[in-house]
């Protein structure tokens, strides 16, 4: 199989983080024109989502070296840490605009930016592999 169009794990993570940062800046900039608290919320949520993705990407490479019995404990611990980060981000956004709640809604949407960028990066990588004649599954 040709691995020309295949994005390695490190490149995939880097592309996702860069895309998340750029999309977060763009969306926060657009939102700033109409409602600054919403822009703050998008920025807070985007940063928290990128941090959560970075933690997942960094810890995924460690799974191969962890004893099989410890994997569920470690995965739950990492998930719990991400949930705490997301909770802090949502609470911080709530404090930006406790009356209007627009910052809270912006942060909730901002948390999904990394997921959307990850999905698009994965689809683009998959399509490149298919167009280069490779199979749909990396080896």
C-alpha positions as CSV (number, residue, x, y, z in Angstrom):
1,X,0.0,0.0,0.0
2,X,1.2,3.5,-0.8
3,X,1.3,5.7,2.3
4,X,1.7,9.0,0.3
5,X,-1.7,10.4,1.4
6,X,-1.7,8.8,4.9
7,X,-1.3,11.3,7.7
8,X,0.7,9.9,10.6
9,X,-0.7,10.3,14.2
10,X,1.6,13.2,15.0
11,X,0.8,15.0,11.8
12,X,-2.9,14.4,12.3
13,X,-2.7,15.8,15.8
14,X,-0.7,18.8,14.6
15,X,-3.1,19.5,11.7
16,X,-6.1,19.2,14.0
17,X,-4.6,21.5,16.6
18,X,-3.6,24.1,14.0
19,X,-7.0,23.9,12.4
20,X,-8.7,24.2,15.8
21,X,-6.7,27.3,16.6
22,X,-7.4,29.0,13.3
23,X,-11.1,28.2,13.3
24,X,-11.4,29.3,16.9
25,X,-9.8,32.6,16.1
26,X,-11.9,33.1,13.0
27,X,-15.2,32.3,14.7
28,X,-14.3,34.4,17.8
29,X,-13.4,37.3,15.5
30,X,-16.7,37.1,13.6
31,X,-18.7,36.8,16.8
32,X,-16.8,39.8,18.3
33,X,-18.5,42.1,15.8
34,X,-22.0,41.3,17.1
35,X,-21.5,40.2,20.7
36,X,-18.1,40.3,22.6
37,X,-19.2,37.9,25.4
38,X,-20.1,35.2,22.8
39,X,-16.7,35.7,21.2
40,X,-15.1,35.2,24.6
41,X,-17.1,32.1,25.1
42,X,-16.1,30.7,21.7
43,X,-12.4,31.4,22.5
44,X,-12.6,29.8,26.0
45,X,-14.4,26.8,24.6
46,X,-12.1,26.5,21.6
47,X,-9.0,26.6,23.8
48,X,-10.5,24.0,26.2
49,X,-11.5,21.7,23.3
50,X,-8.0,22.0,21.8
51,X,-6.4,21.2,25.2
52,X,-8.7,18.2,25.6
53,X,-7.8,16.9,22.1
54,X,-4.1,17.5,22.8
55,X,-4.4,15.4,26.0
56,X,-6.1,12.6,24.1
57,X,-3.5,12.6,21.3
58,X,-0.6,12.7,23.8
59,X,-2.0,9.9,25.9
60,X,-3.0,7.7,23.0
61,X,0.6,7.0,22.2
62,X,1.2,5.8,25.7
63,X,-1.5,3.1,25.5
64,X,0.9,0.6,23.8
65,X,3.3,0.7,26.7
66,X,0.8,0.4,29.5
67,X,0.0,-3.0,31.0
68,X,-3.4,-4.4,29.8
69,X,-4.8,-4.4,33.3
70,X,-4.2,-0.6,33.8
71,X,-5.7,0.6,30.5
72,X,-9.3,1.1,31.8
73,X,-8.1,3.0,34.9
74,X,-5.8,5.3,32.8
75,X,-8.5,6.0,30.2
76,X,-11.1,6.8,32.9
77,X,-8.6,9.1,34.6
78,X,-7.8,10.9,31.4
79,X,-11.5,11.2,30.6
80,X,-12.2,12.6,34.1
81,X,-9.4,15.2,33.6
82,X,-10.8,16.3,30.3
83,X,-14.3,16.7,31.9
84,X,-12.8,18.8,34.6
85,X,-11.1,21.1,32.0
86,X,-14.4,21.4,30.1
87,X,-16.3,22.2,33.3
88,X,-13.8,24.9,34.2
89,X,-14.1,26.4,30.7
90,X,-17.9,26.4,30.9
91,X,-17.9,28.0,34.3
92,X,-15.4,30.6,33.2
93,X,-17.6,31.4,30.3
94,X,-20.6,31.7,32.5
95,X,-18.7,34.2,34.7
96,X,-18.0,36.3,31.6
97,X,-21.7,36.9,31.0
98,X,-23.8,35.6,33.9
99,X,-26.9,37.6,32.9
100,X,-27.1,37.0,29.1
101,X,-25.6,33.5,29.0
102,X,-24.3,34.1,25.5
103,X,-20.7,33.4,26.6
104,X,-21.8,30.1,28.0
105,X,-23.5,29.1,24.8
106,X,-20.4,30.3,22.8
107,X,-18.2,28.1,25.0
108,X,-20.4,25.1,24.6
109,X,-20.2,25.5,20.8
110,X,-16.4,26.2,21.1
111,X,-15.9,22.9,22.8
112,X,-17.0,21.2,19.5
113,X,-14.6,23.1,17.3
114,X,-11.8,20.5,17.9
115,X,-14.2,17.7,17.1
116,X,-15.3,19.2,13.9
117,X,-11.7,19.9,12.8
118,X,-10.7,16.4,13.7
119,X,-13.6,15.0,11.6
120,X,-12.7,17.1,8.6
121,X,-9.0,16.3,8.9
122,X,-9.8,12.6,9.0
123,X,-12.1,12.8,6.0
124,X,-9.6,14.7,4.0
125,X,-6.8,12.2,4.9
126,X,-9.1,9.3,4.0
127,X,-10.1,10.9,0.6
128,X,-6.4,11.5,-0.2
129,X,-5.6,7.8,0.4
130,X,-8.5,6.7,-1.8
131,X,-7.4,9.1,-4.6
132,X,-3.8,7.9,-4.4
133,X,-4.9,4.3,-4.9
134,X,-4.3,3.2,-1.4
135,X,-6.8,1.1,0.6
136,X,-9.1,2.9,3.1
137,X,-7.3,1.4,6.1
138,X,-3.7,2.4,7.1
139,X,-1.3,-0.4,7.8
